[in-house]
C-alpha cells in the first residue's frame, strides 16, 4: 500500500441599502477571480435554519449575511431554481439552467417569515421550507403560523416534510421491533405530508431528515414510500446522486461567510462508488475507517478532512482510497469531507456523514 501525502444594517425594505450592497458585491466580483464555468447537470442546495441574530449561532445566519448571499447569486449569474422541479429534472437525466442553486430552510422558524422573506421577495427567488407541522398546529411562538406559511406560498415558497415532532428517526424504542419501527416512521412521514397538503395544498414528497440523520433502514423506507430524502451533509447534487441522501450546504454564520459560499458554489459531485462500510452508524470503531473508489478524480488527488480535525489520514491503493480520522470523534454527528481538483478553479466534493448513536444531543 502506498501512502499519499498532499497539501492541499437592517435591510428590510431599505432599497438604498440593497443598492449599496449590490454595487459593493459587483465591485468585489470584478476585483476577485470570478470563474465563468457553468454546469447544467449540477445543483447546489443551500440550507438555512434561523435568519436572525438572536438565535443559536450554530444554526443561525444573520439577515445581513443572508442578503449578501442573495446579491452574490444574482450578480454572479446564478439561477435560483425551485427545488422540487430541479430534483425531478435531474432524476430524469435532464439539464438545469447553468449555475443552478436552490434555497432551503429547515423547521419553519418565524424568522424565515419575518426576516428572510422580505429579503428574498425583491429578488423573486423561489425557496423551499421544510416543516414539522405539529409545531404550527400547536402555535409554537418560535415557528411561523399556517397563515404566514400560506403567505409564503403566495410569494413563491413550497413546503416539504420535516417529520412530526422533529424526532431522531433512526432510533428504535427499547422493545420496538424492526417492523413496529417501520410502521411508526411510515405513519409519521405520511401524517406530516397529509397535514401539509391539507393546509397548503402541496405534497412534494420530499423529506428533510431531522438533524440530518439517516441510516440504511430509513433510506430504504423513504425510497419505498416514494420520497426524496435530504440530509445536512454538504455537497453538490447531480444526475448520479442518491435521491434518498441528497446533500445540502449548511450556511450558518460560522460556515457561511462569502469566501466559504464562493468556494462551495465551485464544487462538482465526486460520485464515490464501492463505499465501505455501507452503514454510517458507528459503534466500536471510532474513528471509523472508510474506503471508496472515486469516479470523477484520480485516487491520488483526493484529500479528506474530518469535522474539527482538519486534514485526516488518506491512503491510496490502486483505485481505492482509505480514510480515517486522526482521533476518536466526541460528537454524535460528524463528517469526512473529501475533495480533489477539477480544473478551472473548481473541485470535486463529497461529504460522508457519520452518526454515533451512543452520544445524545
DAVENLIN-V223915 format. One record per residue. N is the residue number from 0. RES is the residue in three letters. PSI is psi as a letter, one per 20 degrees, with the letter a starting at -180 (999 if undefined). NEAR is the number of other C-alpha atoms within 8 Angstrom. Layout:
((N | RES | PSI | NEAR) (N | RES | PSI | NEAR))
//
This chain:
((0 | UNK | p | 5) (1 | UNK | p | 6) (2 | UNK | p | 8) (3 | UNK | p | 8) (4 | UNK | p | 6) (5 | UNK | r | 6) (6 | UNK | o | 4) (7 | UNK | 999 | 3) (8 | UNK | k | 4) (9 | UNK | o | 6) (10 | UNK | j | 12) (11 | UNK | o | 7) (12 | UNK | j | 6) (13 | UNK | n | 8) (14 | UNK | h | 7) (15 | UNK | g | 6) (16 | UNK | h | 9) (17 | UNK | g | 9) (18 | UNK | h | 8) (19 | UNK | g | 8) (20 | UNK | h | 10) (21 | UNK | g | 10) (22 | UNK | h | 8) (23 | UNK | g | 8) (24 | UNK | g | 12) (25 | UNK | g | 9) (26 | UNK | g | 8) (27 | UNK | h | 8) (28 | UNK | g | 10) (29 | UNK | h | 8) (30 | UNK | h | 6) (31 | UNK | a | 6) (32 | UNK | m | 6) (33 | UNK | q | 6) (34 | UNK | p | 6) (35 | UNK | j | 4) (36 | UNK | p | 5) (37 | UNK | q | 6) (38 | UNK | o | 7) (39 | UNK | i | 10) (40 | UNK | k | 10) (41 | UNK | p | 14) (42 | UNK | p | 13) (43 | UNK | o | 13) (44 | UNK | p | 14) (45 | UNK | p | 12) (46 | UNK | p | 13) (47 | UNK | r | 15) (48 | UNK | e | 14) (49 | UNK | q | 12) (50 | UNK | n | 14) (51 | UNK | r | 11) (52 | UNK | i | 9) (53 | UNK | j | 4) (54 | UNK | r | 8) (55 | UNK | p | 6) (56 | UNK | h | 10) (57 | UNK | h | 7) (58 | UNK | k | 11) (59 | UNK | q | 15) (60 | UNK | p | 17) (61 | UNK | q | 10) (62 | UNK | h | 13) (63 | UNK | g | 9) (64 | UNK | g | 11) (65 | UNK | g | 11) (66 | UNK | g | 10) (67 | UNK | h | 11) (68 | UNK | g | 10) (69 | UNK | h | 10) (70 | UNK | h | 11) (71 | UNK | g | 9) (72 | UNK | g | 11) (73 | UNK | g | 9) (74 | UNK | h | 10) (75 | UNK | j | 7) (76 | UNK | j | 7) (77 | UNK | q | 11) (78 | UNK | o | 11) (79 | UNK | o | 11) (80 | UNK | r | 12) (81 | UNK | p | 10) (82 | UNK | g | 11) (83 | UNK | g | 8) (84 | UNK | h | 8) (85 | UNK | g | 11) (86 | UNK | g | 8) (87 | UNK | h | 8) (88 | UNK | g | 11) (89 | UNK | h | 13) (90 | UNK | h | 9) (91 | UNK | j | 7) (92 | UNK | j | 7) (93 | UNK | a | 8) (94 | UNK | q | 8) (95 | UNK | r | 12) (96 | UNK | q | 7) (97 | UNK | q | 9) (98 | UNK | l | 12) (99 | UNK | p | 14) (100 | UNK | q | 12) (101 | UNK | q | 14) (102 | UNK | p | 13) (103 | UNK | q | 12) (104 | UNK | p | 14) (105 | UNK | q | 13) (106 | UNK | h | 11) (107 | UNK | k | 13) (108 | UNK | q | 12) (109 | UNK | h | 11) (110 | UNK | h | 12) (111 | UNK | g | 14) (112 | UNK | g | 13) (113 | UNK | h | 8) (114 | UNK | g | 12) (115 | UNK | g | 12) (116 | UNK | g | 10) (117 | UNK | h | 11) (118 | UNK | h | 12) (119 | UNK | h | 10) (120 | UNK | g | 9) (121 | UNK | h | 6) (122 | UNK | h | 7) (123 | UNK | k | 7) (124 | UNK | p | 9) (125 | UNK | q | 12) (126 | UNK | r | 14) (127 | UNK | p | 13) (128 | UNK | p | 13) (129 | UNK | p | 15) (130 | UNK | q | 12) (131 | UNK | o | 15) (132 | UNK | h | 11) (133 | UNK | h | 8) (134 | UNK | h | 10) (135 | UNK | h | 12) (136 | UNK | h | 9) (137 | UNK | i | 6) (138 | UNK | k | 8) (139 | UNK | p | 9) (140 | UNK | i | 6) (141 | UNK | i | 6) (142 | UNK | r | 13) (143 | UNK | r | 15) (144 | UNK | r | 10) (145 | UNK | h | 9) (146 | UNK | g | 6) (147 | UNK | h | 9) (148 | UNK | h | 11) (149 | UNK | h | 9) (150 | UNK | h | 8) (151 | UNK | h | 12) (152 | UNK | g | 11) (153 | UNK | h | 7) (154 | UNK | j | 7) (155 | UNK | j | 10) (156 | UNK | q | 11) (157 | UNK | q | 11) (158 | UNK | p | 14) (159 | UNK | r | 16) (160 | UNK | p | 15) (161 | UNK | k | 15) (162 | UNK | r | 15) (163 | UNK | p | 12) (164 | UNK | i | 7) (165 | UNK | l | 8) (166 | UNK | r | 7) (167 | UNK | n | 8) (168 | UNK | h | 10) (169 | UNK | i | 8) (170 | UNK | p | 5) (171 | UNK | q | 8) (172 | UNK | r | 6) (173 | UNK | g | 4) (174 | UNK | k | 4) (175 | UNK | p | 8) (176 | UNK | r | 7) (177 | UNK | h | 7) (178 | UNK | h | 6) (179 | UNK | h | 8) (180 | UNK | g | 11) (181 | UNK | g | 9) (182 | UNK | g | 8) (183 | UNK | g | 8) (184 | UNK | h | 9) (185 | UNK | g | 10) (186 | UNK | h | 8) (187 | UNK | g | 10) (188 | UNK | g | 12) (189 | UNK | h | 8) (190 | UNK | g | 9) (191 | UNK | g | 14) (192 | UNK | g | 12) (193 | UNK | h | 9) (194 | UNK | g | 9) (195 | UNK | g | 15) (196 | UNK | g | 10) (197 | UNK | g | 8) (198 | UNK | h | 7) (199 | UNK | i | 10) (200 | UNK | k | 7) (201 | UNK | q | 9) (202 | UNK | n | 10) (203 | UNK | i | 7) (204 | UNK | l | 10) (205 | UNK | p | 11) (206 | UNK | p | 14) (207 | UNK | o | 13) (208 | UNK | p | 13) (209 | UNK | p | 11) (210 | UNK | j | 6) (211 | UNK | j | 10) (212 | UNK | p | 11) (213 | UNK | q | 10) (214 | UNK | a | 10) (215 | UNK | g | 8) (216 | UNK | g | 6) (217 | UNK | g | 10) (218 | UNK | g | 12) (219 | UNK | g | 8) (220 | UNK | g | 10) (221 | UNK | h | 12) (222 | UNK | g | 10) (223 | UNK | h | 7) (224 | UNK | i | 7) (225 | UNK | k | 7) (226 | UNK | q | 11) (227 | UNK | p | 13) (228 | UNK | p | 14) (229 | UNK | p | 15) (230 | UNK | a | 13) (231 | UNK | j | 11) (232 | UNK | q | 13) (233 | UNK | q | 10) (234 | UNK | q | 15) (235 | UNK | r | 16) (236 | UNK | q | 13) (237 | UNK | a | 10) (238 | UNK | h | 10) (239 | UNK | j | 5) (240 | UNK | q | 8) (241 | UNK | o | 6) (242 | UNK | i | 9) (243 | UNK | j | 11) (244 | UNK | l | 10) (245 | UNK | p | 12) (246 | UNK | q | 14) (247 | UNK | q | 15) (248 | UNK | o | 14) (249 | UNK | p | 12) (250 | UNK | l | 13) (251 | UNK | r | 13) (252 | UNK | g | 13) (253 | UNK | h | 8) (254 | UNK | j | 8) (255 | UNK | k | 13) (256 | UNK | r | 10) (257 | UNK | h | 8) (258 | UNK | g | 7) (259 | UNK | g | 9) (260 | UNK | g | 11) (261 | UNK | g | 8) (262 | UNK | g | 8) (263 | UNK | h | 9) (264 | UNK | i | 7) (265 | UNK | j | 9) (266 | UNK | q | 12) (267 | UNK | q | 13) (268 | UNK | p | 13) (269 | UNK | h | 12) (270 | UNK | m | 10) (271 | UNK | q | 11) (272 | UNK | r | 8) (273 | UNK | l | 7) (274 | UNK | p | 10) (275 | UNK | p | 8) (276 | UNK | r | 7) (277 | UNK | h | 6) (278 | UNK | p | 8) (279 | UNK | j | 9) (280 | UNK | p | 9) (281 | UNK | q | 12) (282 | UNK | e | 8) (283 | UNK | h | 4) (284 | UNK | o | 7) (285 | UNK | o | 9) (286 | UNK | q | 10) (287 | UNK | q | 8) (288 | UNK | p | 9) (289 | UNK | p | 10) (290 | UNK | q | 12) (291 | UNK | r | 12) (292 | UNK | o | 12) (293 | UNK | q | 14) (294 | UNK | i | 9) (295 | UNK | j | 9) (296 | UNK | q | 12) (297 | UNK | q | 9) (298 | UNK | h | 12) (299 | UNK | i | 6) (300 | UNK | i | 9) (301 | UNK | p | 12) (302 | UNK | p | 12) (303 | UNK | q | 13) (304 | UNK | p | 11) (305 | UNK | q | 13) (306 | UNK | o | 8) (307 | UNK | j | 4) (308 | UNK | i | 9) (309 | UNK | b | 7) (310 | UNK | p | 8) (311 | UNK | r | 12) (312 | UNK | p | 9) (313 | UNK | p | 14) (314 | UNK | q | 12) (315 | UNK | p | 14) (316 | UNK | o | 9) (317 | UNK | c | 5) (318 | UNK | j | 9) (319 | UNK | p | 11) (320 | UNK | p | 14) (321 | UNK | p | 11) (322 | UNK | q | 12) (323 | UNK | q | 11) (324 | UNK | r | 13) (325 | UNK | h | 8) (326 | UNK | r | 6) (327 | UNK | q | 7) (328 | UNK | p | 8) (329 | UNK | j | 4) (330 | UNK | q | 7) (331 | UNK | g | 11) (332 | UNK | p | 8) (333 | UNK | r | 11) (334 | UNK | q | 11) (335 | UNK | o | 11) (336 | UNK | p | 11) (337 | UNK | p | 12) (338 | UNK | r | 12) (339 | UNK | q | 11) (340 | UNK | q | 10) (341 | UNK | j | 10) (342 | UNK | q | 6) (343 | UNK | k | 6) (344 | UNK | j | 8) (345 | UNK | r | 10) (346 | UNK | q | 12) (347 | UNK | q | 14) (348 | UNK | p | 14) (349 | UNK | p | 14) (350 | UNK | p | 12) (351 | UNK | o | 9) (352 | UNK | q | 10) (353 | UNK | q | 10) (354 | UNK | p | 11) (355 | UNK | n | 11) (356 | UNK | i | 9) (357 | UNK | i | 6) (358 | UNK | p | 7) (359 | UNK | r | 5) (360 | UNK | 999 | 3))
//
